[in-house]
Structure formats: structure tokens, C-alpha cells
Amino acid sequence: TVHSVYPLALWLRAAFTTTAMVDYPTPANFMMNLPAYPVKEMCKIIDSFPVGADVVEKAFTAASLYYNYTGDQKCFEMEGGDDPHGLSGWGWQVKS
């Protein structure tokens, strides 16, 4: 259960921006386990939805590729979770 839209937005943002940074032509696992060309794979997921499908559901399902490509996660910690990749300092670095 998500109690606020803000943690969900941050969760989605982290998935999409990090996946874009590691969009390699081969599978990778140094951030998360990802397939080759994970951005293309996310786009395929979004495109597989029928016309008129819920935008949040599309985004959540695509982001799940980043967080759960291996399929071993049962649920996601969106609120009060840790920062497993140390990305909290990224905003500071890019603004400096």
C-alpha cells in the first residue's frame, strides 16, 4: 500500500533513470539484474498494454523490470525504504 504519491513517483523515477544509465547491449547485474537493452524491454512492456490502459499500471509494470527482472520479489518497499544504490547524493552532484 502506498500512502502518498511522492514515494511512488521517486520509486518510478529511480527505476527509469537508472535503467537509462545502464542500457547496455548485454545483460548486466551490477546495479540490478537486467536484460540486454532494458529500456527497449520496458518500452515493450508499456506497448503490450491495450489502448486506454491505466498509465500508472503501465509505469509500475515497466519499472518492475528494473526492480524484479528475476521475478523473486513478492512486494516492493516504496515508502521508508533504503537507498540500495546510493542515489540519494546524485541530485546534489548534478546540481553542483
C-alpha positions as CSV (number, residue, x, y, z in Angstrom):
1,T,0.0,0.0,0.0
2,V,1.3,3.4,-0.9
3,H,0.2,6.2,1.4
4,S,1.4,9.1,-0.8
5,V,2.1,9.6,-4.5
6,Y,5.5,11.2,-3.7
7,P,7.3,7.9,-2.8
8,L,5.7,6.2,-5.8
9,A,7.0,9.0,-8.1
10,L,10.5,8.6,-6.6
11,W,10.4,4.8,-7.0
12,L,9.4,5.1,-10.6
13,R,11.9,7.9,-11.3
14,A,14.8,5.8,-9.8
15,A,13.8,2.8,-12.0
16,F,13.6,4.7,-15.2
17,T,16.7,6.9,-14.7
18,T,18.9,4.1,-13.5
19,T,17.8,1.8,-16.3
20,A,18.6,4.5,-18.8
21,M,22.1,4.8,-17.3
22,V,22.7,1.1,-17.7
23,D,21.0,0.5,-21.1
24,Y,23.7,-1.9,-22.3
25,P,23.5,-4.3,-25.3
26,T,24.3,-7.2,-22.9
27,P,22.7,-8.4,-19.7
28,A,24.1,-6.6,-16.6
29,N,23.8,-7.1,-12.9
30,F,26.0,-4.5,-11.2
31,M,23.0,-2.2,-10.3
32,M,20.2,-4.7,-10.6
33,N,19.8,-7.8,-12.7
34,L,18.7,-6.5,-16.1
35,P,18.3,-7.9,-19.6
36,A,20.2,-6.6,-22.6
37,Y,18.7,-3.3,-23.7
38,P,16.5,-2.9,-20.7
39,V,15.0,0.4,-22.0
40,K,13.7,-1.4,-25.1
41,E,12.3,-4.1,-22.8
42,M,10.5,-1.5,-20.7
43,C,9.0,0.0,-23.9
44,K,7.8,-3.4,-25.0
45,I,6.1,-3.9,-21.6
46,I,4.3,-0.5,-21.9
47,D,3.4,-1.1,-25.6
48,S,1.9,-4.5,-24.7
49,F,-1.0,-2.9,-22.7
50,P,-4.3,-2.3,-24.5
51,V,-5.3,1.1,-25.6
52,G,-6.7,3.1,-22.7
53,A,-4.9,1.1,-20.0
54,D,-4.1,2.8,-16.8
55,V,-0.9,4.9,-17.1
56,V,0.2,4.2,-13.6
57,E,-0.2,0.4,-14.1
58,K,1.9,0.7,-17.3
59,A,4.6,2.6,-15.5
60,F,4.6,0.3,-12.5
61,T,4.8,-2.8,-14.6
62,A,7.7,-1.3,-16.7
63,A,9.5,-0.2,-13.5
64,S,9.1,-3.7,-12.2
65,L,11.5,-4.9,-14.9
66,Y,14.2,-2.9,-13.1
67,Y,13.2,-3.9,-9.5
68,N,12.2,-7.5,-10.2
69,Y,13.6,-8.8,-13.5
70,T,14.5,-12.1,-11.8
71,G,10.9,-12.5,-10.5
72,D,12.0,-13.2,-6.9
73,Q,10.4,-10.2,-5.3
74,K,6.9,-10.5,-3.8
75,C,6.4,-6.9,-3.0
76,F,8.3,-3.6,-3.2
77,E,9.2,-1.1,-0.4
78,M,8.3,2.3,-1.7
79,E,8.0,4.2,1.5
80,G,10.7,4.4,4.1
81,G,12.9,2.1,2.2
82,D,16.7,2.4,2.0
83,D,18.7,3.7,-0.9
84,P,20.4,0.5,-2.1
85,H,22.4,2.2,-4.9
86,G,23.5,5.3,-3.0
87,L,21.5,7.5,-5.4
88,S,20.4,10.0,-2.7
89,G,23.5,12.0,-3.4
90,W,23.1,12.1,-7.1
91,G,20.8,15.1,-7.1
92,W,23.4,17.1,-5.2
93,Q,26.2,16.0,-7.5
94,V,24.4,17.1,-10.7
95,K,23.4,20.4,-9.2
96,S,26.9,21.3,-8.0
